[in-house]
């Protein structure tokens, strides 16, 4: 990232992203475009002295909290551009007090996560986790064949909790495959839901009437343990639960208890404890499909995330409004 640039202003930009992720976010022409619009310094250590000269800071997961002590070392900082979605772990009110703008690249992850949610949906409908677990565990063929009835997605009642960016991308995929979709989201009107190809429903109604329920709600104070023991009990026998959003949305202990009965199945990419402990009960359940919080990690998704960051830096350099700004009010609403 050492482009010669041009006559436009090129803000001093510190890219504090691990090398392996840098290669994914800023390959070939995306990296060249970043070098053309910004005077970049690549750092592997968040404590690097280069932070003192930074006008723009590009972050990734694991960045330390930007509190007053750290910000005192970056007096020229005016923009924090996060390559991921949630900035809650490291963005503080202190940034806004100092007039530092914040942006994030969550939109780039929507399609990748939606595709995994769809893959999870199909896997649960066809009972693939149960078959796979049985064969890997050494079950006799006749025993491995045993599973609850399998279902197709055409005409299948699927409930979507949350019309977020990812929720909308998932809805689009469901519509293409002919699912019968309901959505629960307090920010939508019936007309809004119809425009998304879905029927608006209350949460309890959606849970009780869906063969698959997929969670795409945001992390907000009011969505903490949105699904607890009472809500999980509303799911019909044989239903499947998909969570590629955040474990915040489910009471995990209640979920383990419900799954342990074998009454429902689940496919999960997110957990209360990450890494998921080796001895965690979810690992032993035959009716659960698990992935290690990797739903967003596609080649294309990473490139989109990098492209969004570059676009936001270009807008900042040109004095234009950011397209993905995180305001103090939005940050306060995040769980």
Buried (B, 14 or more C-beta within 10 A) or exposed (E): BEBEEEEEBBBBBBBBBEEEBBBBBBBEEBBBBBBBBBBBBBBEEBEBEBBEBBBBBBBBBEBEEBEEEBBEEBEEBBBBBBBBBBBBEBBBEBBBEBEBBBBBBBBBBBBBBBBBBBBBBBBBBBBBBBBBBBEEEEBEEEEBEEBBEEBEBEEBBBBBBBBBBBBBBBBBBBEEBEBBBBBBBEEBEEEBBEEBBBBBBEBEBBBBBBBBBBBBBBBEEEBBBBBBEEBBEBBBEBBBBBBBBBBBBBBBEBBBEBBBEBBBBBBBBBBBEEEBEEEBBBEEBBBBBBBEBEBBBBEEBBBBBBBBBBBBBBBBBEEEEBEBBBEEEBBEBBB
